[in-house]
Structure formats: structure tokens, C-alpha cells
Amino acid sequence: MESAAFCISCGSPPPLTSERLCEGCLRARTTFSEVPDRIQQHRCAKCGMHEVEKRWVRIDDEELGELRLRENIAVTEGATSVAIDMAYQPIDDRTARLHVTVEGKLEGYEFGNQYEVLLQTSNAVCPTCTRKAGAYFEATMQLRSAGRRLSEEELKDLRATLDELLAELESDPMFFVTKEGPVTGGWDLQFGSKSLARTWARRLIRKFGGTTKETSTLVGMREGSEVTRLTLSYRKPAYSLGDIVRWKRENWLISAWQKDGPMLRRLDRNERTGVTWRDMEKASVVCRFDDQKVVDILNRDSSGAEVMDPTDFRVVTVALPYDDDGSNQNLRIAFIDDSWLAMPGHTGVD
């Protein structure tokens, strides 16, 4: 005859758990969850970033509290339907209180614990701020133009693309500017990252055209490996998209950028050609895009249109561009060789 089941701890009859414990003994022997009374963390005193899993990141208080709780909470093996609730209560700039509730099931029985945890913050200095304070840099970026000085507006446009790039890239502690400022003919910047300098150079070329040149300088040894600094020179062409240039005695529109040079579109007929940066050294800008005007068509016939001269408001006649299909209500015109010329490729919606 088989003996009746009983709790191996107190001898109580069923129901019993899989480990042959009654509910009372299960609860007495089980620590369902554990959370420390205090959690210590580090925050950079200079930039305010927090150290998270050996990285330094920007994070809001609520999310930081949840992250610290996940890092420090422990729930007994075999628990199911576990729910953790947390309320963040700031106390001062360096201390907060976490109100924590943990609920779940074990062996079909419901368990619940409540905690109050102090989250304390100590000051530290992140590697990025340490490097900045020490004027650390891995790359120098030189912004220049071909055969002329960059204007303040050009420098502003070039520099704005770096801010756009930094906003798009994933956070990296090395993506910082150590130093920047004007130099003769352009602008120099020192970066904490070579890859940031190279990525920015590629973006500049896509948007403004031009060329880059790289040189590396050996500055020392670290753990048996050579330590080098990169100097990357970006040279912006003396013309921009939409500018009219004179090349080989003809007028051309800068229509696109290619790796080896710009794509040109001839003004007086449907002809396109790609040229090299060296070829363009012999070209001259005859009308910049910013100096061109969009004017309404007053009257038109098969070959010409009457428009109002934007300088003296007199009615003048301009030849229609070769790609005009009669649907445009306005034209983009450029003043070249003492007369107004209409630009091909205008959509009539500027």
C-alpha cells in the first residue's frame, strides 16, 4: 500500500508543488524577487551623459530608472506572468527614489513584492570630455575653394551639413569637434574621429561637388601599433549647381555632380557632357544661380516670350529655351553678355 503524499518540510497533506512543498513552505523558502536598497550610477559632470553598459549616452530620467532597475532586479527561476511596475520620484539633482512593484506566479501561486530603491548619482568624466579637455583629435578637415577665398555664406552652407550629419548618425563618443576656426582662404576643423571626417567629406562632394585629398602623419605608437593623424582637404569648386559657366566659348549650365567632375548642359541646344575638374579650370562663371530670376511670361509666340526686365521693369523679349513646350507660365532668366537668356530645364513652378 502506497503512503499518502505529504510536504517534505512540514508534513502537510496535498496540494503540493512539483518539489513536494505545501504553499506555506513554498512561500517561506522562496525569495520571489530581489532588488538592492541602493543603486549607484555615474554621470559626466561636463556633458551630463550617463554610463550605461560601458557606454556613455544621453537618456531621460524615466528611461534611465527603468534601465537601472532591469540591470539590478532578479526574479526566481520558474516564475511566470511576471509584471514589474516602477514610479520615478526625483529627490534632488543627484538622487531619485524608485517605487517598484513586482508581481507574478510560481507553481500556480501568486506572489508580489514592493520596494523603495534609492538611485544615487556620482560625478565622473566621460572619455569624450576627457579627450576634449586634452585637445585630442584624430583628423583635421580643411575647407577650401579652387583658386579663391570661400565666402562667409559658402562657409555657413558647408558647415551646416556637418550639423545635419551629426543629427542623423548614431551616437558615437568620438564624433566631436575639438577645435575649429577661420584660416587664410577657408576654415579648419579638428575631429575626434577619422571616420566622421571622411563621411562628411563624402557628403560635401555629393552636395557641392569638388575634390578631396588625404594625407596621414605618424604621431606615435600605442600598444605596438602606429598612431596616425589624418589631414583631409576638401576643395569646393568655384561654381555651384545651377550656375552658368563659359567653357570652350559656349555657355553651359552646371546640372549635376559626378565623381570626376560636373555634368554640363548647353544653353542653346539639347546637349549634355561630362567634364573633369581639370577641364573646368579653364571655365569661368558668367551668371550664378542666385543671380538668376524667375519672371512671368506676358506674351509668347513660337520662338520668343515677352517678360518684364527685373532690373528696370521694362518689357523685353527673350528667346524661348529649346525644351519649351508652351505650358510654362514663367521662365528662369539669366543676364549674360548684356542681355537676358532663358534657361532650359525650368519647370515653371519656382
Buried (B, 14 or more C-beta within 10 A) or exposed (E): EEEEEBBEBEEBEEEBBEEEBBBEBBEEEBEBBEBEEEBEBBBBEBBEBBBBEEEBBEBEEEEBBBBBBEEBBEBBEEBEEBEBEBEBEEEEEEEBBBBBBBBBBBBEBEBEBEBEBBBEBEEBBBBBBEBBEEEBBBBBBBBBBBEEEBEEEBBEBBEEBBEEBBEEEEEBBBBBBBEBEEEEEBBBBBBBBBBBBBBBBEBBBEBBBBBBEEEEEEEEEEEEEEEBBBBBBBBBBBBBBBBBBBBEEEBBBBBEBEEEBBBBBBBEEEEEEEBEBEBBEEBEBBBBBEEBBBBEBEEBEEEEBEBBBBEEEEEBBBBBBEEBEEEBEBBBBBBBEEEBBBBBEBEBEE
